[in-house]
Amino acid sequence: MKITPAPYIPQIRLYTEWLAIERKLHFDSYAALWRWSTTDVAAFWQSIWDYFEIESPTPHSTVLIDRGMPDCTWFPGAQVNYAAQVFRHVDAAHAAGFLAIVAENEQGVIREITWPELRRQVASLALHLTALGVERGDRVAAYMPNIPETIIAALACFSIGAVWSVCAPDMGTAAVLDRFSQITPKVFIGVDGVFYGGKAMDRSVIIEELQTALPSVQNVVVLATPYSARPAQVSTRQFDFAALTQKSIAQTARFQPEWLPYAHPLWIVYSSGTTGLPKPIVHGHGGIITVMMAHKVLGNDIGASYATNSWGERFHWYSSTGWVMWNAQMSGLANGTTICIYDGNPSGSKEHVDWSVLWRFAARHQVTFFGAGAAFFTNCMKAGLDLASCGDLSLVRALGCTGSPLPADVQQWGTEAFRSVRPKNSVLPKNSVRPEPVEGLSSAELRQAQSEQNGESREQVDDIWWCNISGGTDFCGAFIGGNRELPSVPGQMQTRLLGCAVEAWNEDGQPVIDEVGELVCTEPIPSMPLYFWNDQGNARYISSYFDMYSKVTPDGKRSPVWRHGDWLKIGTGGGCIIYGRSDATINRFGLRMGTSEIYSAVEALPQVLDSMVVDLEYLGRDSYMPLFVVLREGIVLDAALRKALEGAIRVALSPRFVPNDIFQVPEIPRTLSGKKQELPIKKLLLGQPLDKVINKDAMANPACLDWYVAFAKQRSAN
């Protein structure tokens, strides 16, 4: 059945109208609203609690104790549960006829999970985990792909207060052990095989290796698939996943998620650590619920599927379970949104590259919000993809992008491509009619009234909305993102998100505008880490974010400031540009430049598929900046192409940033989440040993390092 789209008034508009009615707060601009949200911190986050009607059986005594980071305490006395936040939508969403999860894999198998079935399977697995001795605070580690069973397992853990942690099954044994050995899980959940890039891959041996190498594991739950060459070894400590989710409705009907303290650990996620063991970052139930409601709904503009204003919403953000965007994808359920997940290679296979895969998936399942990494959109453009040939994409109203800066030309390509696939009478919400404030209406009644008053306001619109965001695994949120009511400029992110006191600071620790500086956050956010697992005295946590900058608080105390590790420029109009990691910045002859600007210039050439640049200026040495490029098949780096590359940089940036040398390479080294490994390669070329600068198990393509090792040896010999 084809979904008829709702008028869709921007969620941020509904919130500001609620503030006017319920709090008597009026703002003449988003900038004013943002300033309030980052100065009256407690009032803002209390408004989020109230607006989204977050449930707790006990009241909180205050919003925030001690604004100093990292020791602040949020909503003391409140009790929450992530799974309970999901289940509150079951009856309404199901009654409206909407699904919880739509899943598809590479082989075209489609599965649809209803809201009641999601609750039943979660309850069944939770009851079995409790019977296996899993208690509050116990860790459950999973080795699972992006499929419904992984979400079910996560929610089951959340519901009983167990701490969830997952690794993607494209990771080898050593990489998984680097993570899971730090957290001593009691139960391990694993898939015995996967299908990716056109190939079936057995994972039963890895399950056995992990079970043997994790002595804390008391029981193993195995999800059987057709992709395993042999069944995993059965023992008295091993259970079948499917069997554990089959308790009857009568047995599961009475199950309710446990109420947990606001700061009870929810999950452990990991940095993409280039050296040493990955950082095991612990987030809490309450912080994640509160921030994801603010960021997912108000920033990303994603509404409940069954709400009048966002009727039929279907949310997709392509990710593997090894990337924090998997957590973001799952969070759609907490807002009552149907999520559409794809398990497979977004480009088909090496033998048959096809960048239309995800777009055809989105068309089949009537996706309304489509998110992916910046590299995905870039590859679609370079492949010359014709979106009009991918099916009916007319319901896609928003494109989300993260992972790395999105080049302006890629955004322009996507905008132009969508002009040919969107209906000519799409709804443009920013000029719709605002209702007059009405005293005494509940939040739900207010939102209903707003939707009804705006339902007749339609006008022609051609341009898709890009929701370009930047945040991180570190606090499982976004600092910078979108706003449906602000101008969109290709190559920029629209604004700093509400509650995020983000600034760009210069070397003197002073905020700057229209200049590149360190991205800092000067006020706490509820989803910042509770701590790192087994981090004595928070030493590693503090050194990761809080050891560079500080500020004086209103009460005269000095408090650390969160340093995120990115270069940021905030424009006078509020738009933001991320220039790459601050520790991999180019510094040529006294001028600093983020690597992303060089990539935008170089990768605009049709011959270039990928690139990486490093600056080897270090401890007084002269700057030496090599550029590495991956070229299209059959193209060789000759004098003419070198000249074209140098000219592109000279014209787009400055002659100062023309590289000293250009080298054609087979691949650019990337992490499992797709980030270029600039800093490790920089350290390697400065003479540090490979095993000290890079974790191969955290890489998507470790074999490509051989070229760089040989190159480093050649440089040192000369």
Disulfide bonds with the S-S distance in Angstrom:
none
